[in-house]
């Protein structure tokens, strides 16, 4: 990866952390991927400057992010192990903010569209990433300029990561490939390709398939352009044996993109811009 791309990711990560991880933040979700490494680097700097909440708890979304948290000297806690802070609710109302990456580095299939819908799961961590994101008051995405797109699938063609049960992955694969872009009740196309293709993701430096932190397999499902991300997410989840889909729709409040020239772009969903006009 070029140093320009890496520097752009670092700029985006630092800017997002500086805006959202204030001393008032008590619980922080930490996403996965190479861009998140830069976010944790910034957290470590803020920690040494005494600019973080001294009781900050960090909720990891993967084995990788948990190790980053521990190595930075921060306190890692699993989602279900958060201590009770709200007596009425019996726990946290929500995670204050989650910072998560959007990486295509080493061919990871992630992309962000104009509504800040995202395809995630290149690191096979999208189940835990979505659990933490859904439990958060705010989800902030950080990425480099290559991930900025008007439509999911317009730039990336390797498919949507789908975590599935190993017990029936071949059956699930066939059912995914039988999906069609239109439904009998609605002629509007949900995605581009008439004949989807699903491929079992193979591991690198290990014989056999990728196995997630949860003990499942990953099918990468090629649909072409995705015209209706929430509907496609629901359609895939209807297949028995599907654990989670790597479509994050209507979840992010901001996306920070680092550009080649070192500048930073912060975007909010296009629909929110229209509301403000």
TORNUSE-34490 format. One line per 10 residues: number of its first residue (from 0); their letters; for each residue x negated, y, z negated of C-alpha. Coordinates in steps of 0.25 Angstrom, whole numbers. Layout:
BEGIN
NUM> A> X Y Z; ... .
END
This chain:
BEGIN
0> XXXXXXXXXX> 0 0 0; -5 14 4; -9 23 -8; 0 34 -2; 12 24 -5; 7 21 -18; 5 35 -22; 19 39 -17; 25 28 -26; 17 33 -38 .
10> XXXXXXXXXX> 22 47 -36; 36 43 -35; 35 34 -48; 28 45 -56; 39 55 -52; 51 46 -55; 45 43 -69; 42 57 -72; 56 61 -69; 63 50 -76 .
20> XXXXXXXXXX> 55 44 -87; 56 55 -97; 54 54 -112; 69 52 -114; 68 39 -106; 69 27 -116; 71 16 -107; 65 15 -93; 66 4 -82; 54 1 -75 .
30> XXXXXXXXXX> 56 -5 -61; 47 -14 -52; 37 -12 -41; 24 -5 -37; 30 9 -39; 35 6 -53; 20 4 -56; 18 19 -54; 30 22 -63; 24 14 -74 .
40> XXXXXXXXXX> 11 21 -72; 18 35 -74; 25 29 -86; 12 26 -92; 6 40 -90; 19 46 -97; 17 36 -108; 3 41 -111; 8 55 -110; 19 52 -120 .
50> XXXXXXXXXX> 30 56 -110; 38 43 -112; 48 40 -122; 40 33 -133; 51 22 -134; 52 20 -119; 56 6 -115; 54 1 -101; 63 -10 -94; 55 -18 -83 .
60> XXXXXXXXXX> 61 -23 -71; 51 -34 -68; 39 -41 -73; 30 -31 -66; 37 -19 -72; 36 -25 -86; 21 -27 -85; 20 -12 -80; 27 -7 -92; 19 -16 -102 .
70> XXXXXXXXXX> 6 -12 -95; 10 3 -97; 12 1 -112; 27 4 -111; 38 -5 -117; 45 -15 -108; 59 -20 -112; 68 -29 -104; 82 -23 -101; 89 -32 -110 .
80> XXXXXXXXXX> 79 -30 -121; 81 -15 -122; 84 -11 -137; 97 -5 -141; 97 10 -141; 112 13 -139; 121 7 -150; 134 8 -143; 129 1 -130; 120 -9 -138 .
90> XXXXXXXXXX> 108 -5 -129; 103 5 -119; 113 12 -111; 103 11 -99; 88 12 -96; 85 26 -94; 79 25 -81; 72 15 -72; 61 18 -62; 60 7 -51 .
100> XXXXXXXXXX> 52 6 -39; 55 4 -24; 43 -3 -18; 40 -9 -4; 26 -11 -8; 21 -25 -3; 34 -27 4; 44 -25 -7; 58 -22 -2; 63 -10 -8 .
110> XXXXXXXXXX> 69 3 -2; 78 15 -7; 89 21 1; 95 35 1; 105 30 -10; 93 25 -18; 98 11 -16; 86 2 -16; 81 -12 -12; 72 -17 -23 .
120> XXXXXXXXXX> 66 -31 -26; 53 -32 -19; 47 -36 -32; 58 -45 -35; 62 -37 -47; 76 -31 -43; 84 -39 -53; 78 -33 -65; 76 -20 -58; 91 -19 -55 .
130> XXXXXXXXXX> 94 -23 -69; 86 -12 -75; 90 -2 -65; 105 -5 -68; 102 -3 -83; 96 11 -80; 102 25 -81; 93 29 -69; 85 21 -58; 74 28 -52 .
140> XXXXXXXXXX> 67 22 -40; 52 25 -36; 46 22 -22; 38 27 -11; 42 33 2; 44 20 9; 56 16 1; 64 28 5; 76 24 14; 90 28 18 .
150> XXXXXXXXXX> 94 14 19; 90 1 12; 84 -8 22; 80 3 32; 65 2 29; 64 -11 22; 67 -24 29; 63 -35 19; 77 -37 12; 84 -35 -1 .
160> XXXXXXXXXX> 78 -43 -12; 89 -52 -18; 85 -60 -31; 92 -74 -31; 93 -87 -39; 82 -97 -34; 93 -108 -36; 100 -104 -23; 91 -94 -15; 93 -101 -2 .
170> XXXXXXXXXX> 108 -101 -3; 108 -86 -7; 98 -83 4; 109 -89 14; 120 -81 8; 112 -68 9; 109 -71 24; 124 -74 26; 127 -59 22; 133 -50 33 .
180> XXXXXXXXXX> 132 -35 33; 147 -33 33; 158 -38 24; 172 -42 29; 178 -31 21; 169 -20 26; 163 -18 40; 152 -9 35; 138 -16 35; 131 -18 22 .
190> XXXXXXXXXX> 117 -21 28; 111 -21 42; 107 -36 46; 118 -45 51; 110 -57 46; 102 -55 33; 90 -63 29; 86 -67 15; 72 -72 12; 66 -78 -1 .
200> XXXXXXXXXX> 55 -69 -5; 42 -77 -6; 31 -74 -17; 17 -69 -14; 6 -77 -20; 16 -87 -25; 22 -99 -17; 37 -98 -16; 47 -87 -18; 47 -74 -27 .
210> XXXXXXXXXX> 52 -77 -41; 58 -65 -48; 56 -61 -63; 70 -67 -65; 66 -81 -58; 74 -78 -45; 71 -78 -30; 71 -66 -21; 78 -66 -7; 75 -54 2 .
220> XXXXXXXXXX> 87 -51 10; 86 -43 23; 98 -35 26; 93 -24 35; 98 -10 31; 107 -10 19; 119 -1 21; 126 -4 8; 116 -7 -3; 127 -9 -15 .
230> XXXXXXXXXX> 136 -18 -6; 124 -27 -1; 119 -28 -16; 133 -33 -20; 134 -42 -7; 121 -49 -11; 124 -51 -25; 137 -58 -22; 129 -70 -18; 127 -80 -29 .
240> XXXXXXXXXX> 113 -82 -34; 109 -68 -30; 103 -62 -43; 100 -47 -39; 99 -39 -26; 88 -29 -23; 97 -18 -20; 98 -6 -30; 110 2 -26; 115 14 -33 .
250> XXXXXXXXXX> 105 13 -44; 94 23 -42; 96 38 -46; 82 42 -39; 71 37 -30; 57 43 -30; 49 41 -17; 35 44 -16; 30 49 -2; 17 47 5 .
260> XXXXXXXXXX> 13 62 3; 15 61 -12; 28 68 -13; 40 62 -20; 54 61 -16; 65 59 -27; 79 54 -21; 92 52 -27; 104 44 -20; 109 51 -8 .
270> XXXXXXX> 123 50 -13; 119 58 -25; 113 69 -17; 126 70 -10; 134 72 -23; 124 83 -27; 127 91 -14 .
END
